[in-house]
Amino acid sequence: MNPNPTLIHELAKMIDHALLHPTLTDTELRDGCALALHYNVASVCIKPYAVPLATELLAGSGVLVGTVIGFPAGASTTAVKVAETMQACHNGAVEIDMVVNIGKVLSIDYGYVRDEINAVHDTCRAHGAILKVIFENDYLPDTSYIIRLCELCTEVGVEFVKTSTGFGFVKGSDGKFSYEGATIPHLQLMLDHVGPGVQVKASGGVRTLEGLLQVKAMGVSRLGTSATAAIMQEAYHRFGDGTASNVPNMSKPTDNGY
């Protein structure tokens, strides 16, 4: 296969490198930003307190700084989510991934849900940031909730809808917790029900180059993952000159299973 550096670049710019695991240390967060720079991905999605660090480390690069709001359960009040968003933007974040109030979604209180999304989106716009709204599809018992959320996000005019947090574990009847994250049927459903200008982000469960290529072909615009190194090394091997791009020297790996 002939080298295809354009495709490698396109794939890298689909990735939001996730640095969200609760146990990540400052050293691991720094290493994760170095990895994001090495592969020139779209962004890092980093924990709120680490936004100033990421902003400093990524200044002047093509890698954007994103963070999470109301993460991972979506249970904060609207006022707190707005305040979190404002603080994150002041600290340098330009992409905001907000979890909806899942209890309100399941209560079919869509007025509350829409007002909250709109309040956070207005705050993002006022500070030059974009909003990605996380549905946490694993918690939603049927497709009607996903469809309605897509409609609400289209009405508000958010930039992205997103499948999952990566941490939405569901307790089964056996007492064990399981997680799917982004699934092909859910991604297709979201693509089919968002309006013009609203993009779809897959998050959780897509951890290979094949998975990234599959969702790209569907029309998904972003992928949230911590498996960036594995995906991009395979991309360089397949679409580059036959060799993988060396991973930067790091004290610890940053793949946390997201």
Disulfide bonds with the S-S distance in Angstrom:
none
